[in-house]
């Protein structure tokens, strides 16, 4: 798949997302923005470059769990930039509204790049095969054929994810150390209530997407990946 096609699908994903809003569950301490602060914000937005942010061209929604703790699960909203055909970088939020809290980052690489990593490094990365094939990973708002093509690409990738603000636990400020996160690798792992709530909010159907993606071949997963699955 040409990178230009994927970028176009990504732009559609950001600009055309018509799913429901997902609010952040966190209220940090502090006073409301003053008129002076809002004026400074407006001035900065008008005068300063925002090139890295403008490069974000894809919105993906899925689920993570804490490495080593399968029961500690949360929804993750990914806003991603495609650096090239083999490397994607994403910022992760706990919602998709303007005051969503920045939870962490995910780096995504193709299986060709992943194959070059040292064995001990591979254990820190998770495969995306089950996330794609199960319908858990979605790109809200883009046409079904475009999402299907995007998933055909992502099924061949691996992600390395660090959460810096555990908003499922820390409701005011980021506390403690960053934590390595993992993706689900088989049925029965994700809390079905998480998926049901997400599907309702974003107006998607994970079961329907699972059916639509049956024709996507499942590549062999490198056995060194998914080191934090338990």
C-alpha angles and dihedrals in degrees: 000000000000116000090232090062093050091047090052090051089049092052089051089051094055098038098037104042106135099169123121122281119264111208124209115252092213131090111188121208119261144083127287116272112277122228088251092055092048090050090051090049092052092049093049092048090052098044109029128075118250097184098141091050093045088054090067104108109159136058118202128176123201145127136271136189131201111265107257094015112077093177094061101084138159143170116257128201110207123201107189143192119203104222093184139323092296108032130058128175124201137189112213126216134183091233144008100244129097096264095046113139121245105242102176148288139285127201116201125196135180120254088253092060092040090056090063095058123104115260095249090050093052091063089067092060128077129214122240099209097102094039089057100039094045094052092240093121112067139172102213120216103015123110115273095246091052093048090048091053091048091051090050086062098042094050086070095054141088128212135211111200133186122183114204098177114044096203092175086068110017107060098177112030139357105274129188130356130331114268130217111239131203139202126234118266105188144020118280096036104092119071103252091213089063091054094044093052092047093048091051093048096047095036094239133130115220093191091052091049090050089056093046091052098051089103092059106100113235109230122217110270117230104249090222092064127085093044093161097052094117 
